[in-house]
Amino acid sequence: MKNSESQVIEANNALTKKEYEKALKLLEPLVKNEIPGALGLLGVMYQLGEGVPLNGEKAVELLTRAVELGDGTAAHNLGTIYSGGLPDIEKNYEKSKMYYRKAKEMGAQFAPDEFYE
């Protein structure tokens, strides 16, 4: 059996190719086992409505758990959700900045330092 990291990468590749069923099939057992990268990737799918219905509450739930388990990219994605909002998630500047700072602290920095201040 493949290790979980390679399965998350394979699921991400499937998502990039818009092979949503394949991505979901790969992610399902990983999410059940609370693999942070899988939780984060499924959270992004719900955040963007790719392969699943757009659902901000579900995205926040999955991404928050991924952050709790050490996924810095999930923290960055939560910052993005709170900076722009989603149909069922209101914008929240303070939460956005908190998650962006946390992402940087966790090593998931995708912009210049000033962005995270």
C-alpha positions as CSV (number, residue, x, y, z in Angstrom):
1,M,0.0,0.0,0.0
2,K,1.2,3.5,-0.8
3,N,2.1,5.8,2.0
4,S,-0.4,8.5,2.8
5,E,1.8,11.4,1.5
6,S,2.1,9.8,-1.9
7,Q,-1.7,9.2,-1.9
8,V,-2.3,12.9,-1.1
9,I,0.0,13.9,-3.9
10,E,-1.9,11.5,-6.3
11,A,-5.2,13.0,-5.1
12,N,-3.9,16.5,-5.7
13,N,-2.8,15.5,-9.2
14,A,-6.2,14.1,-9.9
15,L,-7.9,17.3,-8.7
16,T,-5.6,19.3,-10.9
17,K,-6.8,17.2,-13.9
18,K,-10.4,17.7,-12.7
19,E,-10.6,13.9,-12.0
20,Y,-12.8,14.6,-9.0
21,E,-14.1,11.0,-8.5
22,K,-10.6,9.7,-8.4
23,A,-9.5,12.4,-6.0
24,L,-12.4,11.7,-3.7
25,K,-11.8,8.0,-3.8
26,L,-8.1,8.5,-2.8
27,L,-8.9,11.1,-0.1
28,E,-11.8,9.2,1.6
29,P,-9.7,6.7,3.6
30,L,-7.0,9.3,4.4
31,V,-9.6,11.8,5.7
32,K,-11.0,9.0,7.9
33,N,-7.5,8.5,9.3
34,E,-7.1,12.2,9.9
35,I,-4.1,12.7,7.5
36,P,-3.6,16.4,7.6
37,G,-2.8,16.9,3.9
38,A,-5.9,14.9,3.0
39,L,-8.1,16.9,5.3
40,G,-6.7,20.1,3.9
41,L,-7.1,19.1,0.2
42,L,-10.7,18.0,0.8
43,G,-11.3,21.3,2.6
44,V,-10.1,23.2,-0.5
45,M,-12.4,21.1,-2.7
46,Y,-15.3,22.3,-0.5
47,Q,-13.9,25.9,-0.4
48,L,-13.8,26.0,-4.2
49,G,-16.8,23.7,-5.0
50,E,-14.6,21.5,-7.1
51,G,-15.9,17.9,-7.3
52,V,-18.2,18.6,-4.3
53,P,-20.8,21.2,-3.6
54,L,-19.4,24.6,-2.4
55,N,-19.7,24.5,1.3
56,G,-17.8,27.0,3.4
57,E,-18.8,25.4,6.8
58,K,-17.5,22.0,5.7
59,A,-14.3,23.7,4.3
60,V,-13.7,25.5,7.5
61,E,-14.3,22.3,9.6
62,L,-11.9,20.2,7.5
63,L,-9.2,22.9,7.2
64,T,-9.4,23.7,11.0
65,R,-8.8,20.0,11.8
66,A,-5.9,19.9,9.3
67,V,-4.3,23.0,11.1
68,E,-4.8,21.3,14.4
69,L,-2.8,18.3,13.0
70,G,0.0,20.5,11.7
71,D,-0.9,21.5,8.1
72,G,0.3,25.1,7.5
73,T,-1.2,25.2,4.0
74,A,-4.6,24.6,5.6
75,A,-4.0,27.7,7.8
76,H,-3.2,29.8,4.8
77,N,-6.4,28.5,3.1
78,L,-8.4,29.5,6.2
79,G,-6.9,32.9,6.0
80,T,-8.1,33.2,2.4
81,I,-11.6,32.0,3.3
82,Y,-11.9,34.6,6.1
83,S,-10.4,37.4,4.0
84,G,-12.9,37.0,1.2
85,G,-15.8,35.1,2.8
86,L,-17.9,32.4,1.3
87,P,-21.7,32.1,0.9
88,D,-22.0,30.7,4.4
89,I,-18.9,32.2,6.0
90,E,-18.6,35.9,6.7
91,K,-15.5,37.9,6.1
92,N,-13.5,38.2,9.3
93,Y,-10.3,40.3,9.1
94,E,-9.0,39.3,12.5
95,K,-9.4,35.6,11.9
96,S,-7.9,36.0,8.4
97,K,-4.8,37.6,9.8
98,M,-4.5,35.1,12.6
99,Y,-4.6,32.2,10.2
100,Y,-2.1,33.9,7.8
101,R,0.3,34.4,10.7
102,K,-0.2,30.9,11.8
103,A,0.6,29.6,8.3
104,K,3.8,31.6,8.2
105,E,4.8,30.2,11.7
106,M,4.1,26.7,10.3
107,G,6.3,27.3,7.3
108,A,3.6,27.8,4.7
109,Q,4.5,31.2,3.4
110,F,3.3,32.0,-0.1
111,A,3.8,35.7,-0.2
112,P,6.3,38.3,1.1
113,D,6.6,38.8,4.8
114,E,4.5,42.0,4.8
115,F,1.5,40.0,3.7
116,Y,1.5,38.0,6.9
117,E,1.9,41.0,9.3
